[in-house]
């Protein structure tokens, strides 16, 4: 009987932890699944930072990340970066970013990202940044982005 | 006769428009560095003399690149993504070189001297590594240096009076004479980068 209780306790603990781990990496928002969100830690007095995440659309219609908001910077925008003949170019995506039906869009270093311009203070490793993502169909959602020095998800595989 | 007069005005107007157009083009060519896509095709004599300042405020010239090989990155501190990633990579490579790390210069030259003063550079760089030497200076002197090292840079306005810089990404490898020895592309693996750095070190 005691062994059974112990097993149940272990199972419950495991379940609890796995659900926590899941919530740390994945958020459901309507038909969208938001994953691997993080914001880049900055040097003291750095003017800018960037945020990243993967957005999966499990729905049958396309959605659009129309705009982003945060209180950590003067401006929070959706930007893209391209490499063209060895030249880096960064531009604002004024119309936002389409998330195709059944598809996935990755905002990641060297590509699309959430751009924080005119930081109000240092973005310190280990802290959190709340960003509101405004989706055209799924509506707004506040997401807590952990602040990291680099992409901790890279070593777990490719995305 | 009246018709001739109108025609004459129209032609003079056109001349004026073409003149303004040429002026704008000339100005843009002047503002920018090397044309995008223009790659350095071969190793050899490279660069120009320059007189700039280090992030600690001390003067620096082209002899910075002499005596040991250099890894040189051209970027700006306003850059949220590629620049911090590259500076972090350079620090990681230097650490991986172990005892050989002191045989390489790590240099970060700004393409945005208006905003990246020595003080700004110093603040920024030291959060990555004490090994990196920041280079900035009088905006025109920095731009001359960038053109001399075949670096593309272009100021691009953003909304609300902000601006960003398009610029050559990737790390230049210079040999101990300061001559061009290769590049490490943005996103290159650590193994590839180290192989290129070691090759240059072995020749030195």
Boltz contact constraints between the chains, C-beta under 6 A:
constraints:
  - contact:
      token1: [A, 43]
      token2: [B, 124]
      max_distance: 6.0
  - contact:
      token1: [A, 43]
      token2: [B, 127]
      max_distance: 6.0
  - contact:
      token1: [A, 45]
      token2: [B, 123]
      max_distance: 6.0
  - contact:
      token1: [A, 47]
      token2: [B, 78]
      max_distance: 6.0
  - contact:
      token1: [A, 48]
      token2: [B, 78]
      max_distance: 6.0
  - contact:
      token1: [A, 48]
      token2: [B, 80]
      max_distance: 6.0
  - contact:
      token1: [A, 49]
      token2: [B, 80]
      max_distance: 6.0
  - contact:
      token1: [A, 50]
      token2: [B, 80]
      max_distance: 6.0
  - contact:
      token1: [A, 50]
      token2: [B, 81]
      max_distance: 6.0
  - contact:
      token1: [A, 85]
      token2: [B, 36]
      max_distance: 6.0
  - contact:
      token1: [A, 85]
      token2: [B, 37]
      max_distance: 6.0
  - contact:
      token1: [A, 86]
      token2: [B, 168]
      max_distance: 6.0
  - contact:
      token1: [A, 86]
      token2: [B, 170]
      max_distance: 6.0
  - contact:
      token1: [A, 87]
      token2: [B, 36]
      max_distance: 6.0
  - contact:
      token1: [A, 87]
      token2: [B, 152]
      max_distance: 6.0
  - contact:
      token1: [A, 87]
      token2: [B, 166]
      max_distance: 6.0
  - contact:
      token1: [A, 87]
      token2: [B, 168]
      max_distance: 6.0
  - contact:
      token1: [A, 88]
      token2: [B, 82]
      max_distance: 6.0
  - contact:
      token1: [A, 88]
      token2: [B, 167]
      max_distance: 6.0
  - contact:
      token1: [A, 88]
      token2: [B, 169]
      max_distance: 6.0
  - contact:
      token1: [A, 89]
      token2: [B, 166]
      max_distance: 6.0
  - contact:
      token1: [A, 90]
      token2: [B, 164]
      max_distance: 6.0
  - contact:
      token1: [A, 109]
      token2: [B, 81]
      max_distance: 6.0
  - contact:
      token1: [A, 109]
      token2: [B, 85]
      max_distance: 6.0
  - contact:
      token1: [A, 113]
      token2: [B, 81]
      max_distance: 6.0
  - contact:
      token1: [A, 115]
      token2: [B, 80]
      max_distance: 6.0
